[in-house]
Amino acid sequence: QAISENDPLPDALRQLVDDVAAETGETTAIGSNSGSSVMFLYVRESRQPIRYSAEIGTRVPIHASSAGRAILAQMTPKERDALYRKLTFEKYSETSPMSIDRIESELRAAAERGYHQSFSEYIADLAGVAIPLTVGTKRLSIVVAGPVSRCLERRPDTARIMTDAIHRAGLSAWMPHADEVGVAG
């Protein structure tokens, strides 16, 4: 909360999160890099009884979340390599990425797909979609996450909803082309 008060998000980003959450019905957040994690700066929780529960200040691992990989994609290969050397590849689940090669492969696949996605990599039974956002010099990501039962198959539709909302808000999503991702490690 203190971070949010000292460096508030622009109203347009708060409204974007609120709009995407309303349209998808799932928990939506804006995240920023915080060392080897992504910290949520603004969150709108789903009203569904079974949902992803998060709040301002929630941290997720940068390598084992769609929100994190959307931030990693905005870094140069050299910046990612420096960060990778500091990571502890903790196995949160059977689908957690446990190597630099796997993360880099995910970044390339996301560049081709047009969005980042996750499937129970950090939290069991959670599926997510994230899109990189650059606001000024800040590298951010917007993420929608919820139960696999509702969200896994809806990831392409969720990404479209997010991208449309970003454009309606007059913001721009930043996704590199697959050949621009480069390789770290």
N, C-alpha and C positions, 0 to 999 in steps of 0.2 A: 504494500500500500504506500509506503514511504517513497519508493522509486516512482510509482505512478504519480504521486503528488509533486515530486521534485522535477520530473521530466515528463509532463503529461503528454499523452497521445493526442494528435490532432482530432478534432471532432469528427472529421471525415472517416478516420479509421474506426472510431467507436461505432459510428453509424453503419459502416460496412459490416462490422462483426454482428451488430444487431440485425441488419437486413438478411445476412446469410443465415444466421441462426433461425430467424423467423421462416425463411423459405425452406430450409432443409429440415427443420425440427430437431436438429442435433446440436450438441455443445460446440461452440465456435470460439476461437481465441486468436489473439495476435501475440506472437512470440518474438523474442530477441535473443541474440547470442549472449551467453553468460558462462564463459570458460568452456567446459566440455558439456554444457547443458544449454537448453533453451528455456528461458523463463517467460511465463505468460504475463503480459503487461495489461491485458484486458480480456475478460472472459464473459461470455453469455452462455449460461448452462441451459441445456435442453429441459423442457418441462415434462418429458417422458418419465414414467416411474423408474424404468431401467435406463440408465444413461451413463455417460462418462462424466464424472464429477471432477471439476477443476476450479481453481480460483486464481485471482491475481497472485503472482509469486510462485505458483506451481512450477516445478522444474521437471523437464524430461531430458533423457540423454540425447545429445546431438546426433549420434550415429544410429540410434535405435528408435527413431521416430520420424514420421514424415515431416513434422514441423522442423526438426533438426536438419534433415537432409535438404530441406528447402533453403535453409541458411547456408549449409555447406556449399550448395550449388553456386552461391553468389561469391564465394571465395576463389582466389586464384589457386592453381594446383600447389604452389609454394606455401600459401597460407594454410591450405588443408593439410599438407604434409607436416607442417609444424604442429598443428593441432593433433593430428593422428599420433604423433610421438608421445603426446601427453595422455592419450586415452587409455583407459582400462577397459578392455573388451569383456565386460561382464555379460554372462549368459542369463538374461532375464526370462527367456522362454526358448522353445525349440526353434523359433524363427529369428532370434536375435542375430544381427550380422556380427560375425566374430573375426573379420579381417578387413584390412584396407581394400583389398581387391573386391570384396563383396560390396562394400560401401560405394566404391567407384563405379562398379557395375550398376548399382541402383541409381546413381546419379546419371549415368548415360541412358538408362532405360527411361528415367523420368523426363529427360530432355527430349527423347523421341515421343513419349506419350503426351507431354505437355503439362504434367503435374506429378507431384510426389505422392506416394501412397505407402501405407503400412498395414500390416496384418499380424496383430498379436506379438510384435517384436519386443515391446517393453511391458505392456500390460496384456495379460491373457484376455482373449475374447473382445479385443478392441481393434477396430479398423479406422483408418484415418486417411484424409486427403489434405495436402498442403500445397500452397502456391507461394513462391518467393515474392516479396514486395520490397522495393527500395524506396524509402522516403527520405529525401535529402541524402545524407551520408549513412543513414541507418539501414542495416540489413535486417529485414523483418520477414516473418512468414505468417500467413493466415492459415489456420488449420480447422477442419471440421472432423470430429471424432465421435464414435458411438459404438454400440454393440455390433459385433460381427453379423448377428442375425438380421439386423436392419441395414447395415452400412456397407458390408463387403461388396455385394453385387451392385450397389448404387454408386460406387466410387466414380465412374466416368460421368454420371449425371451430376453428382455433387461437384465435381471439378468444373463442369459447364456452368452450373449455378454460381459458383464462386467467381469464375472468370467474367461472366456477364455482370455480376454485381460490382466487381472491380472496375470494369469499363463504365458502368452507369455512374459510379462515384467519381469518375474523372481521374482515377488512379491508373497506374500501369503495373501489370504483373511482369516480372522479369524471369524469363526462362531462357537459358542458353540453348543453342542447337547442340545436338549430340556431338558434333565434331568440335565444338567450342569448350566442352567440359574439361578436356585435358586429362592427364593422368597424374595423380599424386602417388607417393609411395616409393 
